[in-house]
Amino acid sequence: MKIIERDYAVAMPLNPQNNLLLQRKDSGYRFWPNFWCTFGGGVKQGESLTKTLVREMSEENGLILTDIIIFDSQEFSDITKFGEPVTRQGTVHYFGARFDGDLKKVRIGEGAGFSVFDRDELVRYNKLGLIVPYNYEVIKRFIGSLSR
């Protein structure tokens, strides 16, 4: 089995109403296809976590983030859901951030789509098993840390 080891930087972007923007992986993605998850990606050699986050957001949705703060870092390990067996492992660095809320500025550079979720929708989608589990655990704490 092939093993991919690297760190990742991912964003939890909030609109002005504190709703969270997530992306939906497409059906051909080998890790968590069709699941809702954070935006982000792998850290390239010599690249800072913040630089990775800005690059990935530019590639995946074109958004400019503000108020970027590191929220948590978490070890993880995934195994492909289909296709060639591959394990990826490393540390995911979760960043809280803001965007202006204008969804017309969001473009789909990767994945099957995007949507904003309020607290109740996040809980409901998680109960339905539609959010990547290790993402949801951090998202839940992040959203819980916000004042209502």
Stockholm file with secondary structure:
# STOCKHOLM 1.0

chainA/1-148         MKIIERDYAVAMPLNPQNNLLLQRKDSGYRFWPNFWCTFGGGVKQGESLTKTLVREMSEENGLILTDIIIFDSQEFSDITKFGEPVTRQGTVHYFGARFDGDLKKVRIGEGAGFSVFDRDELVRYNKLGLIVPYNYEVIKRFIGSLSR
#=GR chainA/1-148 SS CEEEECCEEEEEEECTTCCEEEEECCTTCSSSTTCEECEEEECCTTCCHHHHHHHHHHHHTCCCCEEEEEEEEEEEEEECSSSSCEEEEEEEEEEEEECCCCGGGCCCSSSSEEEEECHHHHHHHHHTTCBCHHHHHHHHHHHHTSCC
#=GC SS_cons         CEEEECCEEEEEEECTTCCEEEEECCTTCSSSTTCEECEEEECCTTCCHHHHHHHHHHHHTCCCCEEEEEEEEEEEEEECSSSSCEEEEEEEEEEEEECCCCGGGCCCSSSSEEEEECHHHHHHHHHTTCBCHHHHHHHHHHHHTSCC
//
